[in-house]
Amino acid sequence: MITLKSAHEIELMRRAGEITAAARAVARDMVRPGVTTAQIDKAVYEFIRSQGATPSFLHYNGYPASVCVSVNDEIIHGIPGKRVLQEGDVVSVDVGAYIGGVHGDCAGTYPCGKVSDENMDLIRVTQQSFFEGLKFAREGYRISDIGHAVQEYVERHGYSIVREYVGHGIGHNMHEAPEIPNYGKPGHGPRLLRGMTIAVEPMVNAGSAAIINMSDGWTVKTTDGKNAAHYENTILITDGEPQILTNPEKSLV
């Protein structure tokens, strides 16, 4: 069931969103050669706890870390560990924070040092595809209008949209109704109503849309070994312009 948030709940979600976005910035600023993914996870954990919040991902369905760090051909859900980031890597971070009974959720993909022009284009297109979808995150539009805009933009630039994983409603639970696919025909699905809070998160592959789930039970990779990118924010549907609750980044670098 889709829940509409009260004014009080929205204020709580603004705080959760602020912390979540700041945690993403902590992770982003650590993406550099020589840093381990476990070091990023530790910094994110410590920051979220310092704000009086709890990492949403830690122990969620058994997930063992506070942030997902997915490198190169890893699309989502990469588990932090001993991996050392290398010059030229494409690094996606996905983070959530829980405070006041509600969650925030956001993600971003960043260049590690100097990356190829092709990888930088993948990162930029993925981020912009979110904002293309955001144009339709308005009262009266339908859920599929968002996904259609994302898909059209991504495919026009020669990339592929992951279909097995989608965006979602968010609030008292990390994943709520409705699902928000990043693809599809416009004019389908529930209508967007003021008070809805949703997480829109394009997952974009440089090559084929095909994915493979790894044996760790979490990490999702591209089947063809080409790189992927991920970008996400938590959004509030209003009676006018949509509001991003996770402080959108002004630039990629």
C-alpha positions, 0 to 999 in steps of 0.5 A: 500500500502506498502511504502519503506522509504527513507534514511531521513525517516529511520533516523527519524525512528531511533530516534523514535525507540530509544525513544520508546525503552528507554520508554519500559526500563522505564516501565520495570524498574518499574515492581515490587510489589506494583507499580500500572499500572497507575504509569507506564503509568505516568512515560512513558508519562513523559519520552516520552514528555521529549524527545520532542516526543508524546506517539503514543498510547495516544488517538489512536482510543480513547485509554486513556493511553500512554502505554498498561500494560497487566498482567498475562492472559491479552494478550494485550491492558491492560489499566493502572489504580489502579491495584497494581502489585503483586509478581509473576505477568507476566507483558507485556508493549507495547509502541510507540513514535511519533517524526519527523512525524514517529512512533516507536513501541515495547513491552516486558514481564517482571517478577514482582519479583520472578515468577514461572519457568513456567512463566519465560519459557513463557517469554523467549520463547516469546522473543526468538520467535521474534528473530527466526522470525527475521532471515527471516526479510531479502530482498527476503523472504516473509512475511509469512516466519517470521510468520512461524518461530515464530509459529514453535518455539512457538508450539515446546515449547508447547505454542500457538500463538494468531491469531486475532492480528498481527504485521504490517508495521509502519512509518508515521502511527502507523499501515501500510501495510503489516500485519505480522501474527505470524503464517502460511505456508512459502513462502506466502505474499509480498516479503520483500524489503529494505526500509520496516519498520515493527513491528514484535510482537509475542503474546503467550499464555501458554494454548489455543490460544483462546482469549476473548475481554473484555467489556472495548473495549481494553483489550484482555485476554486468554479464559482459564485464563492462562498467556500470553506474548508479545514481539515486536520490530520495524525492518528495512529491508536492503540489508543485516542483518535486523536492529532493530530500537528499541534497542533490550534488551540483557536479560530478567532480 
